[in-house]
Amino acid sequence: LPNSNEALFPNQFVNVRLHVDSQKLLAIPSAAVQYGSSGAFVYVVDQESLVKLQNIETGQTYNNMVAVLAGLEKGDRVVIEGADRLRDGSKVEVITDDKQQE
């Protein structure tokens, strides 16, 4: 690194975040991802508020979000709370945050 203004000095400690690459990926909260004998899966909520177990392929995790490489489409709704009590075909109550809908 050029240090023409001598802002850096020997043995100085700095935190650096280097942006290497950008990708547009589908990401979901890590709380939605469950793990079973067949690998990672989520519960997807359909229009009738029924859940379907959907196997997914996950990528990197960052700030409590997980990249989904395969198995979900943009706009799919996934369960993020109470998934441990669900079974394929269960009916759920969808709770939304009013602020998000404004």
JOMOJO-V948974 format. One record per pair of residues at least 12 apart in sequence whose C-alpha atoms are under 10 Angstrom apart, sorted by the first residue. I is the first residue (numbers start at 0). J is the second residue. Records with the same first field share a line. If there is no record, write none. Layout:
I: J / J
//
This chain:
23: 66
24: 58 / 65 / 66 / 67 / 68 / 73
25: 57 / 58 / 64 / 65 / 66 / 67 / 68 / 69 / 71 / 72 / 73 / 74
26: 57 / 58 / 59 / 60 / 61 / 63 / 64 / 65 / 66 / 67 / 68 / 71 / 73
27: 41 / 57 / 60 / 63 / 64 / 65 / 66 / 67 / 71 / 75 / 76 / 77 / 79
28: 60 / 61 / 62 / 63 / 64 / 65 / 66 / 77 / 78 / 79
29: 57 / 60 / 61 / 62 / 63 / 64 / 65 / 66 / 79
30: 63 / 64 / 65 / 77 / 78 / 79 / 80 / 81 / 82
31: 43 / 64 / 65 / 77 / 78 / 79 / 80 / 81 / 82
32: 54 / 55 / 57 / 64 / 65 / 67 / 77 / 78 / 79 / 82
33: 52 / 54 / 55 / 79 / 82 / 83
34: 54 / 55
35: 54
37: 54 / 55
38: 54 / 55 / 56 / 57
39: 53 / 54 / 55 / 56 / 57
40: 52 / 53 / 54 / 55 / 56 / 57 / 70
41: 53 / 54 / 55 / 70 / 71 / 76 / 77 / 78 / 79 / 82
42: 54 / 75 / 76 / 77 / 78 / 79 / 82 / 85 / 86 / 87 / 88 / 89
43: 71 / 75 / 76 / 77 / 78 / 79 / 87
44: 75 / 76 / 77 / 78 / 88 / 89 / 90 / 91 / 92 / 93
45: 75 / 76 / 77 / 88 / 90 / 91
46: 76
47: 90 / 91
48: 76 / 88 / 89 / 90 / 91 / 92 / 93
49: 86 / 87 / 88 / 89 / 90 / 91 / 92 / 93
50: 76 / 77 / 78 / 82 / 85 / 86 / 87 / 88 / 89 / 90 / 91
51: 77 / 85 / 86 / 87 / 88 / 89 / 90
52: 77 / 85 / 86 / 87 / 88 / 89
53: 70 / 71 / 77 / 87
54: 69 / 70 / 71
55: 67 / 68 / 69 / 70 / 71
56: 68 / 69 / 70 / 71
57: 69 / 70
76: 93
78: 91 / 93
//
